[in-house]
Amino acid sequence: MARTFRALEVESEFLSKSETKKELQNILEQLVEDLNYYSECQIPINDANTINLKLFPIYPDPPPVRDFQVPVCIIDLEMVMDKYCDLTMRRVVPRINGVNTIKKISELADVRVDLARSCVQHLLYYGCVKLVDIFQFSNVYAPKSHLNSMLNNIEAQNNCIDFVTLNGYPPVSFDRIFSLYCALKHELSVKDWIEDNEVWNHHIDVRINAIRRFFIYGVLKGYIFRIHKYPLIMQSSAVVEEELGYINGTIKEQKSYGGGMAGLVSSSVGKSVSSINYIPNNNFSISNIKRFLDGKHCFDELCTMFDCSSKELEELLKEKDKEKEICLRFLSF
């Protein structure tokens, strides 16, 4: 504003002339009032000059976007796209469907994976998308304490019922939905959870594209969380008990699920390999995978990195463990 009024003074002696100087107080009062109420203002000064200001909200920096994560649209992205949008963004957005990973999106859009990550991070910054994990029937989930908040929130209950009920079927009772969320637990895969609770008898479609909605809704709302599995190669099985102190290859629920491995993995395991999104010669072989078995790379990341399924990866690791080529443990948290 100082530069604006200085320019007005140089051009037309706006601050010096008595007939225009008296307008300054009204202009400043209107400016403050409009910015406080509307976050923008448009104030005409004279025939040639107008003050146009707009305040934009400051959002926190988005978290890092990983190649194995899946973006889920929170709003209709097509509604906010226009002809002036970045060309890469226009290629990436149509491939965001709540199923494709960042790496898959980059392949379908025919753009570099780092550009796809940047586009999704941009959308994440403005709250247009959220990130979830790859959904598979082998996934393991568990309820969070926040799940109890649904009990006293009728609107949340109705939203959940609408989201998970099949079209053309009577609504699923909230009591049943709540009990199904509560039935999730450590070491119980989605497949086993479906069979144990006979989910198909409660008008919930158990096909992957439908049951995915049940879990995505729970994750996005903070009612449940995904339990990841991290393969860890050890020098000997004794190291597991002595230095990591975990039981039967499973670490129980932690307060921090995302970044606690640095303190859990002993220095004897060796220097960790940092997250790598592109690997030359990423053939699916134990020689290529071995350097990532440091307890800091989950199955989703490794499967995306080496273009394999979780079943194929687990079978390979267990086979090599049985052959004594590696000494392997699985950390789950």
Secondary structure, 3 states (H helix, E strand, C coil): CHHHHHHHHHHHCCCCCHHHHCHHHHHHHHHHHHHHHHCEEEEECCCCCEEEEECCCCCCCCCCCCCCCEEEECCCHHHHCCCCCCHHHHHHHHHCCCCCCHHHHHHHHCCCHHHHHHHHHHHHHCCCEEEECCCCCCCEEEECHHHHHHHHCHHHHHHHHHHHCCCCCCCCCHHHHHHHHHCCCCCCEHHHHHHHHCHHHHCCCCCHHHHHHHHHHHHHCCCEEEECEEEEEECCHHHHHHHHCCECCECCCCCCCCCCHHHHCCHHHCCCCCCCCCCCCCCCCHHHHHHHCECCCCHHHHHHHHCCCHHHHHHHHHHHHHCCCCEEEEEEC
